């Protein structure tokens, strides 16, 4: 067999595998009618449950979903989480839509990937690669994404809320253009499953809240010596919400937050990282500098007020 014949055979096999992956996962990709423009895409994550991109679901009522076979189903909004750009819909009883199989492997840079959407009655596909993979990261609204996954592929209408699919026909995650400007990202399956469970249970994702606004500030050497810290930066409190956990705990504007539960903080994201939903109702120890002296405060973590759309 010639080299060209071998190459043609390999390309044909790859092409067939990709087409088969589209056929398989495409049955779980739906069109969601919840905005004025073209429908958005969604993925049947578990029987009767559809995951979508939060920013594409522009109304809470009168939502319909077009299934892979052209049939339609009414849907109700179970909950949304703007911080991870995810929303969950419940299909009406009897809707026949198979759930997608989620991938468990970590995506790799250079891995071929298919972005599937359904901005109408037909499924669309875009082939590209995973261009970057990183560790856990926090969105600008405070949501935690288990892994940074950036894509290099063409973005078509209906991309957000659709599935990123590997060559084996497994869903790597939910695609979105709503978490970074002009960048195609994927919310990995592990994050999707975690957020879906919370939205189905309570309609929103609970996050801890102190009620302060801070910004980084450099600590003078003398103050660092007084505080007994080697950290060069702290967080100056520039606002304390009225009747917030911080106000009730005695935090004042102008305090310099140095540590939470003994861990140094130098960026507002460090505070958010400490305030998971499991900390709600629990005390957190704050080390602050006030008037050049060290103070220790105990604040009971509250639940972050739900963001408005």
FINU-789363 format. One record per residue (C-alpha): residue number from 1; residue in one letter; chain; x, y negated, z negated. Coordinates in Angstrom, 1 decimal. Each point is the difference from the previous one (the first is absolute). Layout:
<n:NUM; res:a; chain:A; X:X; Y:Y; Z:Z>
...
***
This chain:
<n:1; res:x; chain:A; X:0.0; Y:0.0; Z:0.0>
<n:2; res:x; chain:A; X:1.4; Y:-3.4; Z:1.0>
<n:3; res:x; chain:A; X:0.7; Y:-2.8; Z:-2.5>
<n:4; res:x; chain:A; X:-2.7; Y:-2.1; Z:1.6>
<n:5; res:x; chain:A; X:-2.6; Y:2.8; Z:-0.4>
<n:6; res:x; chain:A; X:0.9; Y:0.4; Z:-3.6>
<n:7; res:x; chain:A; X:-0.4; Y:-3.7; Z:-0.6>
<n:8; res:x; chain:A; X:-3.3; Y:-0.1; Z:1.8>
<n:9; res:x; chain:A; X:-1.2; Y:2.9; Z:-2.1>
<n:10; res:x; chain:A; X:1.0; Y:-1.7; Z:-3.3>
<n:11; res:x; chain:A; X:-1.6; Y:-3.3; Z:1.0>
<n:12; res:x; chain:A; X:-3.2; Y:1.9; Z:1.0>
<n:13; res:x; chain:A; X:0.0; Y:1.8; Z:-3.3>
<n:14; res:x; chain:A; X:0.5; Y:-3.3; Z:-1.9>
<n:15; res:x; chain:A; X:-2.8; Y:-1.6; Z:2.0>
<n:16; res:x; chain:A; X:-2.4; Y:2.8; Z:-0.7>
<n:17; res:x; chain:A; X:0.9; Y:0.0; Z:-3.7>
<n:18; res:x; chain:A; X:-0.7; Y:-3.8; Z:-0.2>
<n:19; res:x; chain:A; X:-3.3; Y:0.4; Z:1.9>
<n:20; res:x; chain:A; X:-1.0; Y:2.8; Z:-2.3>
<n:21; res:x; chain:A; X:0.8; Y:-2.2; Z:-3.0>
<n:22; res:x; chain:A; X:-2.3; Y:-2.7; Z:1.4>
<n:23; res:x; chain:A; X:-2.7; Y:2.5; Z:0.6>
<n:24; res:x; chain:A; X:0.3; Y:1.4; Z:-3.6>
<n:25; res:x; chain:A; X:0.2; Y:-3.3; Z:-1.9>
<n:26; res:x; chain:A; X:-2.2; Y:-1.9; Z:2.4>
<n:27; res:x; chain:A; X:-3.0; Y:1.9; Z:-1.4>
<n:28; res:x; chain:A; X:0.7; Y:-1.6; Z:-3.3>
<n:29; res:x; chain:A; X:0.5; Y:-3.6; Z:1.3>
<n:30; res:x; chain:A; X:-3.2; Y:-2.0; Z:0.1>
<n:31; res:x; chain:A; X:-1.2; Y:-3.5; Z:1.1>
<n:32; res:x; chain:A; X:-1.3; Y:-2.2; Z:-2.7>
<n:33; res:x; chain:A; X:-2.5; Y:-2.8; Z:0.8>
<n:34; res:x; chain:A; X:0.5; Y:-2.5; Z:-2.7>
<n:35; res:x; chain:A; X:1.2; Y:-3.1; Z:1.7>
<n:36; res:x; chain:A; X:-1.1; Y:-2.2; Z:2.9>
<n:37; res:x; chain:A; X:2.8; Y:0.9; Z:2.5>
<n:38; res:x; chain:A; X:0.8; Y:3.5; Z:1.2>
<n:39; res:x; chain:A; X:-0.5; Y:2.8; Z:-2.5>
<n:40; res:x; chain:A; X:2.8; Y:0.8; Z:-2.4>
<n:41; res:x; chain:A; X:1.6; Y:3.5; Z:-0.4>
<n:42; res:x; chain:A; X:-0.3; Y:2.3; Z:-3.0>
<n:43; res:x; chain:A; X:1.1; Y:3.5; Z:-1.0>
<n:44; res:x; chain:A; X:-2.1; Y:2.7; Z:-1.7>
<n:45; res:x; chain:A; X:2.2; Y:0.6; Z:-3.0>
<n:46; res:x; chain:A; X:-2.2; Y:2.6; Z:-1.7>
<n:47; res:x; chain:A; X:-3.4; Y:1.3; Z:0.8>
<n:48; res:x; chain:A; X:-2.5; Y:-2.9; Z:0.1>
<n:49; res:x; chain:A; X:2.7; Y:-2.6; Z:-0.8>
<n:50; res:x; chain:A; X:1.6; Y:-2.4; Z:2.5>
<n:51; res:x; chain:A; X:3.1; Y:-2.1; Z:-0.6>
<n:52; res:x; chain:A; X:0.4; Y:-3.3; Z:1.8>
<n:53; res:x; chain:A; X:2.1; Y:-3.2; Z:-0.1>
<n:54; res:x; chain:A; X:-1.6; Y:-2.4; Z:-2.5>
<n:55; res:x; chain:A; X:0.5; Y:-3.1; Z:2.3>
<n:56; res:x; chain:A; X:-2.0; Y:1.6; Z:2.8>
<n:57; res:x; chain:A; X:-3.1; Y:0.6; Z:-2.2>
<n:58; res:x; chain:A; X:-1.5; Y:-3.5; Z:0.1>
<n:59; res:x; chain:A; X:-3.4; Y:0.8; Z:-1.5>
<n:60; res:x; chain:A; X:-1.1; Y:2.2; Z:-2.9>
<n:61; res:x; chain:A; X:-3.4; Y:1.1; Z:1.4>
<n:62; res:x; chain:A; X:-1.5; Y:1.2; Z:3.2>
<n:63; res:x; chain:A; X:3.0; Y:2.1; Z:1.0>
<n:64; res:x; chain:A; X:-0.2; Y:2.7; Z:2.6>
<n:65; res:x; chain:A; X:2.7; Y:2.5; Z:1.1>
<n:66; res:x; chain:A; X:0.4; Y:1.6; Z:3.5>
<n:67; res:x; chain:A; X:1.3; Y:3.5; Z:-0.3>
<n:68; res:x; chain:A; X:2.2; Y:1.9; Z:2.4>
<n:69; res:x; chain:A; X:-2.9; Y:1.6; Z:1.8>
<n:70; res:x; chain:A; X:-1.8; Y:-3.3; Z:0.6>
<n:71; res:x; chain:A; X:-2.5; Y:0.4; Z:-2.8>
<n:72; res:x; chain:A; X:-0.4; Y:-2.7; Z:-2.6>
<n:73; res:x; chain:A; X:-0.4; Y:0.0; Z:-3.7>
<n:74; res:x; chain:A; X:-0.9; Y:-2.7; Z:-2.5>
<n:75; res:x; chain:A; X:2.7; Y:-0.7; Z:-2.6>
<n:76; res:x; chain:A; X:0.2; Y:-1.7; Z:-3.4>
<n:77; res:x; chain:A; X:3.0; Y:-1.8; Z:-1.4>
<n:78; res:x; chain:A; X:1.4; Y:1.9; Z:-2.9>
<n:79; res:x; chain:A; X:2.7; Y:-2.5; Z:-0.8>
<n:80; res:x; chain:A; X:2.8; Y:-2.0; Z:1.3>
<n:81; res:x; chain:A; X:3.5; Y:-0.9; Z:-1.1>
<n:82; res:x; chain:A; X:1.4; Y:-3.2; Z:1.7>
<n:83; res:x; chain:A; X:3.4; Y:0.5; Z:-1.5>
<n:84; res:x; chain:A; X:0.6; Y:3.2; Z:2.0>
<n:85; res:x; chain:A; X:-2.3; Y:-1.0; Z:2.9>
<n:86; res:x; chain:A; X:-2.1; Y:3.1; Z:-0.5>
<n:87; res:x; chain:A; X:-3.8; Y:0.5; Z:-0.1>
<n:88; res:x; chain:A; X:-2.1; Y:3.1; Z:-0.5>
<n:89; res:x; chain:A; X:-3.3; Y:0.8; Z:1.5>
<n:90; res:x; chain:A; X:-2.5; Y:2.8; Z:-0.8>
<n:91; res:x; chain:A; X:-1.7; Y:1.5; Z:3.0>
<n:92; res:x; chain:A; X:-3.7; Y:0.8; Z:-0.1>
<n:93; res:x; chain:A; X:-0.9; Y:3.6; Z:-0.9>
<n:94; res:x; chain:A; X:0.2; Y:2.4; Z:2.9>
<n:95; res:x; chain:A; X:2.7; Y:-2.0; Z:2.0>
<n:96; res:x; chain:A; X:2.0; Y:2.7; Z:1.8>
<n:97; res:x; chain:A; X:3.6; Y:-1.3; Z:0.0>
<n:98; res:x; chain:A; X:3.0; Y:2.2; Z:-0.9>
<n:99; res:x; chain:A; X:2.6; Y:-1.3; Z:-2.5>
<n:100; res:x; chain:A; X:3.5; Y:-0.6; Z:1.2>
<n:101; res:x; chain:A; X:2.9; Y:2.0; Z:-1.3>
<n:102; res:x; chain:A; X:2.5; Y:-2.2; Z:-1.9>
<n:103; res:x; chain:A; X:3.7; Y:0.4; Z:0.5>
<n:104; res:x; chain:A; X:2.1; Y:0.7; Z:-3.1>
<n:105; res:x; chain:A; X:3.5; Y:-0.6; Z:1.4>
<n:106; res:x; chain:A; X:1.7; Y:-3.3; Z:-0.2>
<n:107; res:x; chain:A; X:0.1; Y:-1.7; Z:3.5>
<n:108; res:x; chain:A; X:3.5; Y:-0.4; Z:1.4>
<n:109; res:x; chain:A; X:1.5; Y:-2.9; Z:2.1>
<n:110; res:x; chain:A; X:-0.1; Y:1.0; Z:3.6>
<n:111; res:x; chain:A; X:-2.8; Y:2.4; Z:-0.4>
<n:112; res:x; chain:A; X:-2.6; Y:0.0; Z:2.8>
<n:113; res:x; chain:A; X:-3.4; Y:-1.3; Z:-1.1>
<n:114; res:x; chain:A; X:-3.4; Y:-0.5; Z:1.5>
<n:115; res:x; chain:A; X:-2.3; Y:-2.8; Z:-1.1>
<n:116; res:x; chain:A; X:-3.6; Y:0.9; Z:0.6>
<n:117; res:x; chain:A; X:-3.0; Y:-2.3; Z:-0.1>
<n:118; res:x; chain:A; X:-3.6; Y:0.0; Z:1.1>
<n:119; res:x; chain:A; X:-1.0; Y:-3.6; Z:1.0>
<n:120; res:x; chain:A; X:-3.1; Y:1.4; Z:1.6>
<n:121; res:x; chain:A; X:-1.3; Y:3.4; Z:1.1>
<n:122; res:x; chain:A; X:3.4; Y:1.3; Z:1.2>
<n:123; res:x; chain:A; X:3.2; Y:0.6; Z:-1.9>
<n:124; res:x; chain:A; X:3.1; Y:-1.9; Z:1.0>
<n:125; res:x; chain:A; X:3.6; Y:1.0; Z:-0.6>
<n:126; res:x; chain:A; X:3.4; Y:-1.8; Z:-0.1>
<n:127; res:x; chain:A; X:3.3; Y:1.9; Z:-0.1>
<n:128; res:x; chain:A; X:3.0; Y:-1.4; Z:-1.7>
<n:129; res:x; chain:A; X:2.5; Y:0.7; Z:-2.8>
<n:130; res:x; chain:A; X:0.3; Y:-0.7; Z:-3.7>
<n:131; res:x; chain:A; X:2.5; Y:-2.9; Z:0.0>
<n:132; res:x; chain:A; X:0.6; Y:-0.4; Z:-3.7>
<n:133; res:x; chain:A; X:-0.6; Y:1.9; Z:-3.2>
<n:134; res:x; chain:A; X:0.6; Y:-1.4; Z:-3.5>
<n:135; res:x; chain:A; X:-0.9; Y:0.5; Z:-3.6>
<n:136; res:x; chain:A; X:-3.0; Y:-1.2; Z:-2.0>
<n:137; res:x; chain:A; X:-0.9; Y:-3.6; Z:0.6>
<n:138; res:x; chain:A; X:-2.5; Y:-2.5; Z:-1.2>
<n:139; res:x; chain:A; X:-2.3; Y:-2.0; Z:2.3>
<n:140; res:x; chain:A; X:-0.5; Y:-3.8; Z:-0.3>
<n:141; res:x; chain:A; X:-3.3; Y:0.7; Z:-1.9>
<n:142; res:x; chain:A; X:1.6; Y:2.3; Z:-2.5>
<n:143; res:x; chain:A; X:-0.9; Y:3.4; Z:1.4>
<n:144; res:x; chain:A; X:2.5; Y:2.9; Z:-0.2>
<n:145; res:x; chain:A; X:0.8; Y:1.9; Z:3.1>
<n:146; res:x; chain:A; X:1.8; Y:3.2; Z:-0.6>
<n:147; res:x; chain:A; X:2.3; Y:-0.3; Z:3.0>
<n:148; res:x; chain:A; X:0.9; Y:-2.6; Z:2.6>
<n:149; res:x; chain:A; X:-0.8; Y:1.3; Z:3.5>
<n:150; res:x; chain:A; X:0.5; Y:-2.3; Z:3.0>
<n:151; res:x; chain:A; X:-1.0; Y:1.0; Z:3.5>
<n:152; res:x; chain:A; X:1.4; Y:-0.8; Z:3.5>
<n:153; res:x; chain:A; X:-3.0; Y:0.5; Z:2.3>
<n:154; res:x; chain:A; X:-2.6; Y:-1.9; Z:2.0>
<n:155; res:x; chain:A; X:-2.8; Y:-1.3; Z:-2.1>
<n:156; res:x; chain:A; X:-3.4; Y:0.1; Z:1.7>
<n:157; res:x; chain:A; X:-3.4; Y:-1.2; Z:-1.0>
<n:158; res:x; chain:A; X:-1.3; Y:2.1; Z:-2.9>
<n:159; res:x; chain:A; X:3.5; Y:0.9; Z:-1.3>
<n:160; res:x; chain:A; X:-0.6; Y:-1.0; Z:-3.6>
<n:161; res:x; chain:A; X:-1.8; Y:2.8; Z:-1.9>
<n:162; res:x; chain:A; X:1.1; Y:2.6; Z:2.4>
<n:163; res:x; chain:A; X:2.2; Y:3.0; Z:-0.6>
<n:164; res:x; chain:A; X:3.8; Y:0.4; Z:0.4>
<n:165; res:x; chain:A; X:0.4; Y:3.6; Z:1.2>
<n:166; res:x; chain:A; X:3.1; Y:2.2; Z:0.2>
<n:167; res:x; chain:A; X:0.6; Y:2.5; Z:2.8>
<n:168; res:x; chain:A; X:-1.6; Y:2.7; Z:-2.1>
<n:169; res:x; chain:A; X:-3.3; Y:-1.7; Z:-0.2>
<n:170; res:x; chain:A; X:0.2; Y:-1.1; Z:-3.6>
<n:171; res:x; chain:A; X:-0.8; Y:-3.5; Z:-1.2>
<n:172; res:x; chain:A; X:3.0; Y:-1.9; Z:-1.4>
<n:173; res:x; chain:A; X:-2.1; Y:-2.9; Z:-1.1>
<n:174; res:x; chain:A; X:-2.3; Y:-2.8; Z:0.9>
<n:175; res:x; chain:A; X:1.2; Y:-2.7; Z:2.4>
<n:176; res:x; chain:A; X:-0.5; Y:-3.7; Z:-0.7>
<n:177; res:x; chain:A; X:1.1; Y:-3.4; Z:1.2>
<n:178; res:x; chain:A; X:-1.5; Y:-1.7; Z:-3.1>
<n:179; res:x; chain:A; X:3.0; Y:0.4; Z:-2.3>
<n:180; res:x; chain:A; X:2.7; Y:-1.8; Z:2.0>
<n:181; res:x; chain:A; X:-0.1; Y:-2.5; Z:2.8>
<n:182; res:x; chain:A; X:0.6; Y:1.4; Z:3.5>
<n:183; res:x; chain:A; X:1.2; Y:3.3; Z:-1.4>
<n:184; res:x; chain:A; X:-1.6; Y:3.3; Z:0.3>
<n:185; res:x; chain:A; X:0.1; Y:1.9; Z:-3.3>
<n:186; res:x; chain:A; X:-1.4; Y:3.2; Z:-1.3>
<n:187; res:x; chain:A; X:-1.4; Y:0.5; Z:-3.5>
<n:188; res:x; chain:A; X:1.3; Y:3.6; Z:-0.8>
<n:189; res:x; chain:A; X:-2.3; Y:2.8; Z:-0.7>
<n:190; res:x; chain:A; X:1.0; Y:0.2; Z:-3.7>
<n:191; res:x; chain:A; X:-1.0; Y:-3.6; Z:-0.5>
<n:192; res:x; chain:A; X:-3.2; Y:0.5; Z:1.9>
<n:193; res:x; chain:A; X:-1.0; Y:3.0; Z:-2.1>
<n:194; res:x; chain:A; X:0.7; Y:-1.8; Z:-3.3>
<n:195; res:x; chain:A; X:-1.9; Y:-3.1; Z:1.0>
<n:196; res:x; chain:A; X:-3.0; Y:2.0; Z:1.4>
<n:197; res:x; chain:A; X:-0.3; Y:1.9; Z:-3.3>
<n:198; res:x; chain:A; X:-0.2; Y:-3.3; Z:-1.9>
<n:199; res:x; chain:A; X:-2.4; Y:-1.6; Z:2.4>
<n:200; res:x; chain:A; X:-2.4; Y:2.9; Z:-0.1>
<n:201; res:x; chain:A; X:0.2; Y:0.1; Z:-3.8>
<n:202; res:x; chain:A; X:-0.5; Y:-3.7; Z:-0.8>
<n:203; res:x; chain:A; X:-0.3; Y:-1.9; Z:3.2>
<n:204; res:x; chain:A; X:3.2; Y:-1.9; Z:-0.5>
<n:205; res:x; chain:A; X:3.6; Y:0.6; Z:-1.1>
<n:206; res:x; chain:A; X:0.6; Y:-1.1; Z:-3.6>
<n:207; res:x; chain:A; X:3.2; Y:-1.9; Z:-0.6>
<n:208; res:x; chain:A; X:1.4; Y:-1.5; Z:-3.2>
<n:209; res:x; chain:A; X:0.0; Y:-3.8; Z:-0.5>
<n:210; res:x; chain:A; X:1.6; Y:-2.4; Z:-2.4>
<n:211; res:x; chain:A; X:-1.4; Y:-3.2; Z:1.5>
<n:212; res:x; chain:A; X:3.3; Y:-1.9; Z:0.6>
<n:213; res:x; chain:A; X:1.7; Y:-1.5; Z:3.0>
<n:214; res:x; chain:A; X:3.8; Y:0.0; Z:0.0>
<n:215; res:x; chain:A; X:3.0; Y:-1.0; Z:2.1>
<n:216; res:x; chain:A; X:3.7; Y:1.0; Z:-0.3>
<n:217; res:x; chain:A; X:2.3; Y:-2.2; Z:-2.0>
<n:218; res:x; chain:A; X:3.7; Y:0.3; Z:-0.7>
<n:219; res:x; chain:A; X:1.0; Y:0.6; Z:-3.6>
<n:220; res:x; chain:A; X:2.8; Y:-2.2; Z:-1.3>
<n:221; res:x; chain:A; X:2.9; Y:1.9; Z:-1.6>
<n:222; res:x; chain:A; X:-0.7; Y:-1.4; Z:-3.5>
<n:223; res:x; chain:A; X:-3.7; Y:1.1; Z:0.2>
<n:224; res:x; chain:A; X:1.1; Y:3.5; Z:1.2>
<n:225; res:x; chain:A; X:2.2; Y:0.3; Z:-3.0>
<n:226; res:x; chain:A; X:-2.8; Y:-1.1; Z:-2.3>
<n:227; res:x; chain:A; X:-2.3; Y:2.5; Z:1.5>
<n:228; res:x; chain:A; X:2.5; Y:2.8; Z:0.1>
<n:229; res:x; chain:A; X:-0.4; Y:0.7; Z:3.7>
<n:230; res:x; chain:A; X:2.3; Y:0.3; Z:3.0>
<n:231; res:x; chain:A; X:-2.8; Y:-0.8; Z:2.4>
<n:232; res:x; chain:A; X:0.7; Y:-3.2; Z:2.0>
<n:233; res:x; chain:A; X:-3.7; Y:-0.6; Z:0.9>
<n:234; res:x; chain:A; X:-3.2; Y:-0.2; Z:-1.9>
<n:235; res:x; chain:A; X:-3.6; Y:-1.0; Z:0.9>
<n:236; res:x; chain:A; X:-1.3; Y:-3.4; Z:-1.2>
<n:237; res:x; chain:A; X:-3.7; Y:0.0; Z:-0.6>
<n:238; res:x; chain:A; X:-1.6; Y:-2.7; Z:2.1>
<n:239; res:x; chain:A; X:-3.7; Y:0.8; Z:-0.7>
<n:240; res:x; chain:A; X:-2.0; Y:1.9; Z:-2.6>
<n:241; res:x; chain:A; X:-3.6; Y:0.9; Z:1.0>
<n:242; res:x; chain:A; X:-2.6; Y:-1.2; Z:-2.6>
<n:243; res:x; chain:A; X:-1.2; Y:2.9; Z:-2.2>
<n:244; res:x; chain:A; X:2.4; Y:2.4; Z:1.6>
<n:245; res:x; chain:A; X:1.9; Y:2.7; Z:-1.8>
<n:246; res:x; chain:A; X:3.1; Y:-2.2; Z:0.1>
<n:247; res:x; chain:A; X:-1.8; Y:-3.0; Z:-1.6>
<n:248; res:x; chain:A; X:-1.4; Y:2.3; Z:-2.7>
<n:249; res:x; chain:A; X:3.4; Y:1.4; Z:-0.6>
<n:250; res:x; chain:A; X:1.6; Y:-3.4; Z:-0.6>
<n:251; res:x; chain:A; X:1.8; Y:-0.5; Z:3.4>
<n:252; res:x; chain:A; X:0.6; Y:-3.7; Z:0.7>
<n:253; res:x; chain:A; X:0.8; Y:-1.9; Z:3.2>
<n:254; res:x; chain:A; X:3.8; Y:-0.6; Z:0.0>
<n:255; res:x; chain:A; X:0.8; Y:3.3; Z:-1.7>
<n:256; res:x; chain:A; X:2.8; Y:1.9; Z:1.9>
<n:257; res:x; chain:A; X:-0.9; Y:3.7; Z:0.3>
<n:258; res:x; chain:A; X:3.2; Y:2.1; Z:-0.3>
<n:259; res:x; chain:A; X:-1.3; Y:3.5; Z:-0.4>
<n:260; res:x; chain:A; X:-3.1; Y:2.2; Z:-0.1>
<n:261; res:x; chain:A; X:0.1; Y:3.1; Z:-2.2>
<n:262; res:x; chain:A; X:3.7; Y:-0.4; Z:-0.2>
<n:263; res:x; chain:A; X:0.6; Y:-0.2; Z:3.8>
<n:264; res:x; chain:A; X:1.5; Y:-3.2; Z:1.4>
<n:265; res:x; chain:A; X:-2.2; Y:-1.9; Z:2.5>
<n:266; res:x; chain:A; X:1.3; Y:-2.4; Z:2.6>
<n:267; res:x; chain:A; X:-2.7; Y:0.0; Z:2.6>
<n:268; res:x; chain:A; X:-3.8; Y:-0.3; Z:-0.2>
<n:269; res:x; chain:A; X:-0.1; Y:3.5; Z:1.6>
<n:270; res:x; chain:A; X:1.7; Y:1.4; Z:-3.0>
<n:271; res:x; chain:A; X:-3.0; Y:-1.0; Z:-2.1>
<n:272; res:x; chain:A; X:-2.5; Y:1.5; Z:2.4>
<n:273; res:x; chain:A; X:2.0; Y:3.3; Z:0.1>
<n:274; res:x; chain:A; X:-0.5; Y:0.3; Z:-3.7>
<n:275; res:x; chain:A; X:-3.7; Y:-0.5; Z:0.0>
<n:276; res:x; chain:A; X:-1.5; Y:3.2; Z:1.5>
<n:277; res:x; chain:A; X:-3.6; Y:0.9; Z:-0.6>
<n:278; res:x; chain:A; X:1.1; Y:2.4; Z:-2.8>
<n:279; res:x; chain:A; X:1.2; Y:-3.0; Z:-2.1>
<n:280; res:x; chain:A; X:-3.4; Y:-1.6; Z:-0.2>
<n:281; res:x; chain:A; X:-1.0; Y:-0.3; Z:-3.7>
<n:282; res:x; chain:A; X:3.6; Y:0.7; Z:-1.1>
<n:283; res:x; chain:A; X:2.4; Y:-2.4; Z:-1.6>
<n:284; res:x; chain:A; X:3.1; Y:-1.2; Z:1.8>
<n:285; res:x; chain:A; X:2.9; Y:-1.6; Z:-1.7>
<n:286; res:x; chain:A; X:1.2; Y:-3.3; Z:1.4>
<n:287; res:x; chain:A; X:3.4; Y:-1.5; Z:-0.8>
<n:288; res:x; chain:A; X:0.0; Y:-3.7; Z:0.8>
<n:289; res:x; chain:A; X:2.2; Y:-3.0; Z:-0.6>
<n:290; res:x; chain:A; X:-1.8; Y:-3.0; Z:-1.6>
<n:291; res:x; chain:A; X:1.8; Y:-3.2; Z:-0.8>
<n:292; res:x; chain:A; X:3.3; Y:1.8; Z:0.3>
<n:293; res:x; chain:A; X:-0.9; Y:2.7; Z:-2.5>
<n:294; res:x; chain:A; X:-1.0; Y:3.6; Z:0.5>
<n:295; res:x; chain:A; X:-3.7; Y:1.0; Z:-0.6>
<n:296; res:x; chain:A; X:-1.7; Y:3.3; Z:0.2>
<n:297; res:x; chain:A; X:-3.7; Y:0.2; Z:0.9>
<n:298; res:x; chain:A; X:-2.5; Y:2.9; Z:0.3>
<n:299; res:x; chain:A; X:-2.6; Y:-0.4; Z:2.7>
<n:300; res:x; chain:A; X:-2.8; Y:2.5; Z:0.7>
<n:301; res:x; chain:A; X:-0.2; Y:0.6; Z:3.7>
<n:302; res:x; chain:A; X:-3.3; Y:-0.8; Z:1.6>
<n:303; res:x; chain:A; X:-1.5; Y:1.0; Z:3.4>
<n:304; res:x; chain:A; X:0.8; Y:-2.3; Z:2.9>
<n:305; res:x; chain:A; X:-3.1; Y:-1.8; Z:1.3>
<n:306; res:x; chain:A; X:-1.2; Y:1.4; Z:3.3>
<n:307; res:x; chain:A; X:1.2; Y:-2.0; Z:3.0>
<n:308; res:x; chain:A; X:-2.7; Y:-1.6; Z:2.2>
<n:309; res:x; chain:A; X:0.1; Y:0.8; Z:3.7>
***
